[in-house]
Amino acid sequence: MTQTTALSADAVAPGCRAGCGGCCIAPSISSPIPGMPNGKPAGVRCVQLDDDNLCQLFGTPQRP
């Protein structure tokens, strides 16, 4: 008999690396965000990424 276990998204999602900023640079964002009314193309640094590579919108209603 084979047993399978379902994993939640939290169990398999990678953790955020402090100071990385990759999630605010690599993807394109099609939604308007403060300071970037047309979103941003992939590979462009988001204006909401601070000097410590932390998202200034994380946890706020303005985050797309």
Summary of the structure (lengths in Angstrom):
residues: 64
radius of gyration: 15.7
end to end distance: 45.0
largest distance: 56.4
contacts: 108
relative contact order: 0.20
helix: 11%
strand: 9%
